[in-house]
Amino acid sequence: MEDWVLRALAKWPDVPALFGWLSLDRRGRWYVRGEPISRPQIIDTIGRNYAADEQGRWYFQNGPQRGYVSCETAPLVLLAQPDGSLRTHNGLLVREPRLACLDEEGSLLIVTEHGPAALDASDLDWALSRLRGVDGAVTEDELQGALDQASGEPTALTLVLSVDADELTLPVKRLDLAAAPAELGYVRDPQPGAAG
């Protein structure tokens, strides 16, 4: 969090949180009450002050007020970079990916040191070029076999990522999108509660 946010929190610690105002779509675009936020300064401020509480509810800390975020898929969206690395939609470089999950539609979720993240759909070719089957590049049959597996099951696929000029191989698990929040520890649509 930025210093101005921390100072505001210290001065006004009991400002009620907002729910249902902010959302993040599967492409990493922010919305306020259904209207897209397009101003770069606002997007940057949200990105620098975006975090999760102990219940896995993601929020934007706007000075003393916390605005909880509804996520279309995951609380972070990953964008492939020209060098093969990944960055979150709010600019954080991924250095410690832990697990890749393939949902029922063939989309990828990746657990990172920053939190659970969905790979941007525009990076499908990037992902396919890095998926590996038993004998190298993934085949259509291997991909279909992984998609046909039950949610929660490991697949025979791996995902090769570039991390700090090294290659890292992650196991790929099959995981339905509806099961992802409970399995990966986040809340897709935060609601007021005891810690709100």
N, C-alpha and C positions, 0 to 999 in steps of 0.2 A: 504494500500500500504506500501511496505517496505521503509525504510529510503533512501536507495540508489536510489530508483525510484523517490522519492520526490525531492532529491537533483538534479538529472538529469533533472527533469521537470523544476526546478527553473533556472537551468543554460541554458537549451535549450528549451524554451517554445513553439516554433513555428515549431517543426518537423512535417512534413505531416504524416497523419495516413495512415495505410495500410488496404486495403480491399481485400477480396478474397484469402487470404493466409492461415488463420487459420480456422479450423472447429472442431466441437465437435459432435461425433456420439451419438446415443441413448443409448450406453453403458457407456458413460462418457470417451471415448478415444479421445485424441487430435490428430489432423492431421495438417501438414503443406504442403500446395500444394498437397493434396491427399496422402501424405506419412505419415504413423503412427509415432508418437513421442513415443519412448520407454525408453528414458533415464530418470530415476527417478528424477535426479536433475532438469532437464528442466521441467518436469511435475509439480514438487513441486513449482518451481519459477512461472510458469504460474498460478497455483492455488492460490498462495498468492497474486498475483497482477491482479486478475480477478474481473471486476466490470461492472456496466452498466452506460451509460450516461443518460441524462435527456430524451432522445427519446426512451429509452428501448433497445438500441443497446449495446450488451455485447462485452467487449474487454479485451485484455491482455495488460497491460501497461509495455512495455519493455524499461525501462529507459525513455528517452524523447519521444519514439515513441509508439503510440497506434496502436495495431493490432486488428481490429474488427474480431469477431468470427461468423461464420455461424453455426447455430445449426440445427441438424437433427430433433429434436423434441422440446426441451426446452433448456434454457441456463444453467440449472443445472440438474444433474442426481442424483437420490437418491438411496442409497444402504442400505438395511436392515441390522441391526447389531444384534449380538447374543442376546443382552438384549432386543430386540424389538424396539429399537430406530432407527432413521434414520440419516444418514450422507450424505452430498453432495459428489459428486465425487472429490471435492477439500478439503474434510476433515472437513467441518463445521457441527457441531451437530445441528439438528433441534429441537428447543425448542418452537417455536411458529407457528405451522402449522395453516392455516386459512380456507382452503377449499380444498376438493378433487374433481377432475373432472374425469369422465369416458369417454374415447373417443370411437369412433365407432368400434374400434378393441378390446376393453376391456382393454386397457392400462390406467394407472392412472397418472394424473398430480396432483401435490399438490402445492398449494401456500404456501410458507414459508416466514419467516422473511428475508431470504437470497435472495429470488426471486422465480419465477416459476420453478418447477422441475418435471421431468418425473421419475417415479419409474423404476428402471432397470428391464428389462424383465425377468431376471433370478430370480427375487423376486416375481413371480406370485403366487406361493404357499403361501408365506408370506402374500401377499395382500388378497388372498381368505380366509385365516384363520382369517382375521381381518374385513372383510366386514360383515355387519349385515343387515338382512332384517327386516320385521315387527315383527317376533316372535323369533329372535335370529340369528343363523348362516344363511347366505344367501343361498337360494335355487337356483337351475338352472333356474327355472321359473322366480324368482325375478330378477336374473341377466339378463336374456334375455329380460324381461320387461323393465329394465333400459336401455339396449342397444337399444331397439326399440324406445325409446323416442326421441323427436326432440332435436337437439342441443340447449343448453341454458336453458333447462328445469330442475328443481330439480327432483331428483328421491326419492324413498322411502328408499333408501339404506343409511347407514352410514358407516364410516370407523373408527375403534378404534385403536388409536396409543398410544404407550408408550412414555411419556414425563417426564423426571426427576422422574422416578419411579411411576408416576401417569398415569392413563388412561384418554385420551382425545378423545371425539367422534366428528367427523367432518361430516357435511352433504356432500352428494355426488351429484354433478351436472352432467348432461350429456353434453358433449362439444366435438364437432368434432375437430380433430387435426388441420384442416385448419383454424378454427375459434379461436383457442387458443391464438395466438399471439395478436390479437386485443383485445380479451376479458381479457387476463391476463397481458397485457402491456409489451410485448417484441417484438423484431424484429428478425425473424428467419434468414434472409439473409441481414445483414446491407449493405447499399450502401452509397457512398459519398453524403453529403448534406451540408446544411448550418452550422451544428454543427460538421462536420466531421473533 
